[in-house]
Amino acid sequence: MSEEGAADPSLLRRFSPLDGMKKDNLIALARKVTRHQLAAGRYLFKEGDRDKRTYWLIAGLLELREGDRTVAMLRGGSAEALHPLAPHLPRRCSARAVDPLEFFAIESELLDMMITWDQTGTYEVAELQAQIAGGGSGGDWMTILLQTQAFHRIPPANIQAIFTRMQRVSFRAGETIIQQGAEGDYFYAIVSGKCLVARETPLNRGGLKLAELGVGDTFGEEALISEAKRNATVTMLTDGVLMRLNKENFRELLNEPLVQWVSYRDACAIVAKGGRWLDVRLPSEYQNLAIEGAINIPLYFIRLKLSTLDRSLKYIVYCDTGRRSSAAAFILVERGFDALVLRGGLDSAEVTTTR
């Protein structure tokens, strides 16, 4: 195996699910990707391998084998080769170069994190705007929080612990609370004052105004759930007071009680009784491989499609690993839906069914 050089974003854009990523995020990912060559007769990976890397074929002819049986011949540039090669672990087949190959690979954990960040980036902003439209301009901040759907599903003991573990912090006008691009560390609730949410873009380095937040509004939760970096900067417009809950307490007291996990076997039983599969991956991923009967609403689009979902049904939410689906389930449960997450995602399920 030999290296050829860095991968260009325009190259990555040809492949699924990278074709659904925003330009800036794809450029950042491309810096971490290298194109490789493989000689004819060599193996890219073997059946049973557990290396956590995702592969794509750029050029050449690749044979996929299960035992002594050839199950597919993939040619670089074909429609079939635009999707990841045998992505599930352990590998269900071996991949052998029939003639010299060119390919690239990405660490699967990095890929999942980048796609989650790419999709949740617009989410947090949409959530903040929705909260402004819903009120919360004054009054008792604690009462406002307790009236949200999120707190309806949390055990009373946890609610008490949330308020006792929250830290009260005072800020001056102009101070930065959250910096775009920083790691997620706290979940915030506004006790008094107003905050400005702004996002830096290539065309607006000064920051594009996205929202203003007031008493009772919260922010910062989705970056904690998905382990993604902050997608916007939040600063104080006025002097004010915020309550904050650190990442560990947020996950223990807020996220974990709201997000319920289910095994593939139990999920199938729920669907058999009238539940629905909800696939929150990108359309290109869904079209390549999906659980039969699943509906597809990408994570970045789910808030806009809530009205299309039936509140009387139980939804089994899934993605490849569980990261994107847990963020989606949190959103659904906050709004009164009955949603569970497929533990481990498609990687843990014996899914061979296409849509």
C-alpha positions as CSV (number, residue, x, y, z in Angstrom):
1,M,0.0,0.0,0.0
2,S,1.4,3.4,-0.9
3,E,0.2,7.0,-0.3
4,E,-0.5,9.3,-3.3
5,G,-1.3,12.6,-1.5
6,A,-4.0,14.6,0.2
7,A,-7.6,14.2,-0.8
8,D,-9.3,17.2,-2.5
9,P,-12.7,18.3,-1.1
10,S,-14.1,18.1,-4.7
11,L,-13.1,14.4,-4.7
12,L,-14.7,13.7,-1.4
13,R,-17.9,15.4,-2.5
14,R,-18.5,12.6,-5.0
15,F,-19.0,10.0,-2.3
16,S,-21.8,9.2,0.1
17,P,-22.4,10.4,2.8
18,L,-19.7,13.1,2.3
19,D,-21.8,14.5,-0.5
20,G,-24.2,15.9,2.0
21,M,-21.7,17.8,4.1
22,K,-21.4,21.6,4.1
23,K,-18.5,23.1,2.2
24,D,-16.4,24.3,5.2
25,N,-16.8,21.1,7.1
26,L,-15.8,19.0,4.1
27,I,-12.7,21.2,3.6
28,A,-11.8,20.6,7.2
29,L,-12.3,16.8,6.8
30,A,-10.3,16.7,3.6
31,R,-7.2,17.9,5.5
32,K,-7.3,14.7,7.5
33,V,-7.7,12.4,4.5
34,T,-5.0,10.8,2.3
35,R,-5.4,9.0,-1.0
36,H,-3.8,5.6,-1.2
37,Q,-2.8,3.1,-3.8
38,L,-3.0,-0.7,-3.5
39,A,-1.3,-3.2,-5.8
40,A,-3.2,-5.9,-7.7
41,G,-3.7,-9.1,-5.7
42,R,-3.4,-7.3,-2.3
43,Y,-6.3,-7.1,0.2
44,L,-7.8,-3.9,1.4
45,F,-9.4,-5.7,4.3
46,K,-10.4,-9.2,5.2
47,E,-13.6,-10.9,6.3
48,G,-13.8,-10.6,10.1
49,D,-11.6,-7.6,10.4
50,R,-12.6,-5.0,13.1
51,D,-10.4,-2.1,12.1
52,K,-12.5,1.1,12.6
53,R,-11.9,2.7,9.3
54,T,-14.4,3.5,6.5
55,Y,-13.1,2.9,2.9
56,W,-14.1,4.3,-0.5
57,L,-12.9,3.1,-3.9
58,I,-11.7,5.9,-6.3
59,A,-10.3,3.8,-9.2
60,G,-9.6,0.3,-10.2
61,L,-11.5,-3.0,-9.9
62,L,-12.2,-4.5,-6.5
63,E,-13.6,-8.0,-5.7
64,L,-15.7,-8.6,-2.6
65,R,-15.7,-12.2,-1.3
66,E,-17.5,-14.0,1.4
67,G,-15.5,-17.1,2.0
68,D,-14.8,-18.7,-1.4
69,R,-17.7,-16.9,-3.1
70,T,-17.5,-13.7,-5.0
71,V,-20.4,-11.5,-4.0
72,A,-19.6,-8.3,-5.9
73,M,-17.2,-6.7,-8.4
74,L,-16.9,-3.0,-7.9
75,R,-15.3,-0.6,-10.4
76,G,-14.1,2.8,-9.3
77,G,-16.3,5.6,-10.6
78,S,-19.5,3.4,-10.7
79,A,-22.6,4.3,-8.8
80,E,-22.1,1.3,-6.5
81,A,-18.6,2.5,-5.6
82,L,-19.8,5.8,-4.3
83,H,-20.8,4.3,-1.0
84,P,-18.6,3.0,1.8
85,L,-17.1,-0.5,1.3
86,A,-18.6,-3.1,3.6
87,P,-18.9,-0.6,6.4
88,H,-20.2,-2.9,9.2
89,L,-18.0,-4.5,11.7
90,P,-16.7,-7.2,11.9
91,R,-16.3,-7.1,8.1
92,R,-18.7,-9.4,6.4
93,C,-16.5,-9.9,3.4
94,S,-12.9,-9.6,2.1
95,A,-11.9,-6.9,-0.4
96,R,-9.2,-7.8,-2.9
97,A,-7.7,-5.6,-5.6
98,V,-8.1,-7.2,-9.0
99,D,-6.0,-4.5,-10.6
100,P,-4.1,-1.6,-9.1
101,L,-6.5,0.5,-6.9
102,E,-6.8,4.0,-5.7
103,F,-8.8,4.5,-2.5
104,F,-9.1,6.7,0.6
105,A,-10.1,5.8,4.2
106,I,-11.4,7.8,7.1
107,E,-11.3,6.8,10.8
108,S,-15.0,5.8,11.4
109,E,-15.2,7.6,14.7
110,L,-13.9,10.8,13.1
111,L,-16.4,10.4,10.2
112,D,-19.3,10.0,12.5
113,M,-18.3,12.9,14.6
114,M,-17.9,15.2,11.6
115,I,-21.2,14.2,10.0
116,T,-22.9,14.7,13.4
117,W,-21.3,18.1,13.8
118,D,-22.2,19.0,10.2
119,Q,-25.9,18.3,10.8
120,T,-26.3,19.6,14.3
121,G,-24.6,22.8,13.4
122,T,-27.8,24.3,12.1
123,Y,-29.9,22.6,14.7
124,E,-28.8,24.5,17.7
125,V,-29.6,27.8,16.0
126,A,-33.1,26.5,14.9
127,E,-33.7,25.5,18.5
128,L,-32.8,28.9,19.9
129,Q,-35.0,30.7,17.4
130,A,-37.9,28.4,18.2
131,Q,-37.5,29.2,21.9
132,I,-37.6,32.9,21.3
133,A,-40.8,32.5,19.3
134,G,-42.3,30.5,22.2
135,G,-41.9,33.2,24.7
136,G,-39.8,33.2,27.8
137,S,-39.2,37.0,27.9
138,G,-39.7,37.4,31.6
139,G,-41.0,35.8,34.8
140,D,-39.7,32.9,36.8
141,W,-37.0,31.1,34.7
142,M,-37.3,28.0,36.8
143,T,-41.0,27.8,36.2
144,I,-40.5,28.3,32.5
145,L,-38.0,25.4,32.4
146,L,-40.3,23.1,34.3
147,Q,-43.0,23.7,31.8
148,T,-41.0,22.4,28.8
149,Q,-41.5,18.9,27.5
150,A,-38.0,17.9,28.4
151,F,-38.6,18.2,32.1
152,H,-41.8,16.2,31.9
153,R,-39.8,13.0,31.2
154,I,-37.2,13.6,33.9
155,P,-37.6,11.8,37.3
156,P,-38.4,14.3,40.1
157,A,-35.2,13.4,41.9
158,N,-33.2,14.4,38.9
159,I,-35.0,17.7,38.6
160,Q,-34.1,18.5,42.1
161,A,-30.5,17.5,41.4
162,I,-30.4,19.6,38.3
163,F,-31.3,22.8,40.1
164,T,-28.9,22.1,43.0
165,R,-26.0,21.3,40.7
166,M,-26.5,24.3,38.4
167,Q,-24.0,27.1,39.0
168,R,-25.1,30.7,39.1
169,V,-22.8,32.9,37.0
170,S,-23.0,36.7,36.5
171,F,-21.8,38.2,33.2
172,R,-21.3,41.8,31.9
173,A,-22.6,43.1,28.6
174,G,-20.3,42.1,25.8
175,E,-18.8,39.0,27.6
176,T,-18.6,35.8,25.5
177,I,-20.5,32.8,27.0
178,I,-19.9,30.3,24.1
179,Q,-17.2,30.6,21.4
180,Q,-17.8,29.1,18.0
181,G,-15.5,26.1,17.4
182,A,-14.9,25.4,21.1
183,E,-15.7,22.1,22.8
184,G,-19.1,21.8,24.4
185,D,-18.8,22.1,28.2
186,Y,-22.0,23.5,29.7
187,F,-25.7,23.7,29.2
188,Y,-27.1,27.1,30.0
189,A,-30.4,28.7,31.2
190,I,-30.9,32.5,31.3
191,V,-32.1,33.9,34.6
192,S,-31.8,37.5,33.8
193,G,-30.6,39.6,30.9
194,K,-30.3,39.0,27.1
195,C,-27.9,37.1,25.0
196,L,-26.9,37.4,21.3
197,V,-26.3,34.3,19.1
198,A,-24.0,34.9,16.1
199,R,-22.2,32.6,13.6
200,E,-19.0,33.4,11.8
201,T,-19.1,32.4,8.1
202,P,-16.6,32.8,5.2
203,L,-18.6,35.8,3.9
204,N,-19.1,37.3,7.3
205,R,-16.1,37.1,9.6
206,G,-17.7,39.6,12.0
207,G,-20.5,37.2,12.8
208,L,-24.0,36.8,11.3
209,K,-26.7,37.6,13.9
210,L,-28.9,34.5,14.4
211,A,-31.0,35.1,17.5
212,E,-31.6,36.9,20.7
213,L,-32.3,35.0,23.9
214,G,-34.1,36.1,27.1
215,V,-35.2,34.8,30.5
216,G,-36.0,31.1,30.5
217,D,-34.3,30.3,27.2
218,T,-31.7,27.6,27.2
219,F,-28.8,26.8,24.9
220,G,-25.8,24.5,24.4
221,E,-27.4,21.1,24.8
222,E,-27.0,19.6,21.4
223,A,-23.2,20.0,21.3
224,L,-23.1,18.1,24.6
225,I,-25.2,15.2,23.2
226,S,-23.4,14.8,19.9
227,E,-20.0,15.7,21.3
228,A,-19.7,18.2,18.5
229,K,-18.0,21.6,18.7
230,R,-20.0,24.8,19.2
231,N,-21.5,26.0,16.0
232,A,-22.1,29.6,17.1
233,T,-20.9,32.3,19.5
234,V,-23.2,33.5,22.3
235,T,-22.4,36.8,24.0
236,M,-24.3,39.0,26.6
237,L,-26.2,41.9,25.1
238,T,-26.9,43.2,28.7
239,D,-25.6,42.5,32.1
240,G,-27.2,39.3,33.3
241,V,-27.2,36.0,35.2
242,L,-27.0,32.5,33.8
243,M,-27.4,29.1,35.4
244,R,-25.1,26.4,33.9
245,L,-24.9,22.7,34.2
246,N,-21.6,20.9,33.3
247,K,-21.4,18.2,30.6
248,E,-21.2,15.3,33.0
249,N,-24.2,16.4,35.1
250,F,-26.2,17.2,31.9
251,R,-25.7,13.7,30.5
252,E,-26.5,12.0,33.8
253,L,-29.5,14.1,34.8
254,L,-31.0,15.5,31.6
255,N,-29.8,13.6,28.5
256,E,-29.8,10.0,29.8
257,P,-33.3,10.1,31.4
258,L,-34.7,11.5,28.1
259,V,-32.9,9.2,25.7
260,Q,-34.0,5.6,26.0
261,W,-32.0,2.9,24.2
262,V,-33.4,-0.4,22.7
263,S,-31.8,-3.5,21.3
264,Y,-32.5,-4.5,17.7
265,R,-34.5,-7.5,18.7
266,D,-36.7,-5.4,21.0
267,A,-37.0,-2.7,18.4
268,C,-38.3,-5.2,15.9
269,A,-40.9,-6.3,18.4
270,I,-42.1,-2.7,18.9
271,V,-42.3,-2.2,15.1
272,A,-44.3,-5.4,14.7
273,K,-46.8,-3.9,17.1
274,G,-47.2,-0.7,15.2
275,G,-44.0,1.3,15.8
276,R,-42.1,2.9,13.0
277,W,-38.4,3.0,12.1
278,L,-37.0,6.5,11.7
279,D,-33.7,6.8,9.8
280,V,-32.0,10.1,10.5
281,R,-29.0,9.6,8.2
282,L,-28.5,11.5,5.0
283,P,-30.6,10.5,2.0
284,S,-27.6,9.1,0.2
285,E,-26.9,6.7,3.1
286,Y,-30.6,5.8,3.4
287,Q,-30.9,5.0,-0.3
288,N,-27.8,2.7,-0.2
289,L,-28.9,0.7,2.9
290,A,-31.9,1.0,5.2
291,I,-34.2,-1.1,7.3
292,E,-37.3,-2.1,5.5
293,G,-40.2,0.2,6.1
294,A,-38.1,3.0,7.6
295,I,-38.9,6.6,6.9
296,N,-36.0,9.0,6.3
297,I,-35.7,12.4,8.0
298,P,-32.1,13.6,8.2
299,L,-31.0,14.9,11.6
300,Y,-30.5,18.4,10.2
301,F,-34.1,18.5,8.9
302,I,-36.0,16.9,11.7
303,R,-37.3,20.0,13.4
304,L,-38.9,21.2,10.2
305,K,-40.6,17.8,9.7
306,L,-42.1,17.3,13.1
307,S,-45.6,18.0,11.8
308,T,-45.3,15.0,9.5
309,L,-44.8,12.6,12.3
310,D,-47.6,10.8,14.2
311,R,-47.6,11.5,17.9
312,S,-49.6,8.4,18.5
313,L,-46.8,6.2,17.2
314,K,-43.6,5.0,18.9
315,Y,-40.5,5.7,16.8
316,I,-37.3,3.7,16.8
317,V,-34.6,6.2,15.7
318,Y,-31.4,5.0,14.1
319,C,-28.3,6.0,12.3
320,D,-25.0,4.1,11.8
321,T,-23.7,4.2,15.4
322,G,-26.3,5.9,17.6
323,R,-24.7,9.3,17.9
324,R,-26.9,11.2,15.4
325,S,-30.0,9.2,16.4
326,S,-29.6,10.0,20.1
327,A,-29.5,13.7,19.3
328,A,-32.6,13.3,17.1
329,A,-34.4,11.3,19.9
330,F,-33.7,14.0,22.4
331,I,-35.3,16.6,20.2
332,L,-38.4,14.4,19.6
333,V,-38.8,13.6,23.3
334,E,-38.5,17.3,24.2
335,R,-41.6,17.8,22.0
336,G,-43.7,15.0,23.4
337,F,-42.9,12.2,21.0
338,D,-42.4,8.6,22.1
339,A,-38.9,7.9,20.7
340,L,-36.3,5.3,21.4
341,V,-32.8,4.9,20.0
342,L,-31.5,1.7,18.4
343,R,-28.5,0.8,20.5
344,G,-25.3,0.8,18.4
345,G,-27.2,1.8,15.3
346,L,-27.0,-0.2,12.1
347,D,-23.5,-1.3,13.0
348,S,-25.0,-3.5,15.8
349,A,-27.9,-4.8,13.8
350,E,-28.0,-7.7,11.3
351,V,-29.4,-5.4,8.6
352,T,-29.3,-6.6,5.1
353,T,-32.5,-5.1,3.8
354,T,-32.4,-2.2,1.3
355,R,-35.2,0.3,1.1
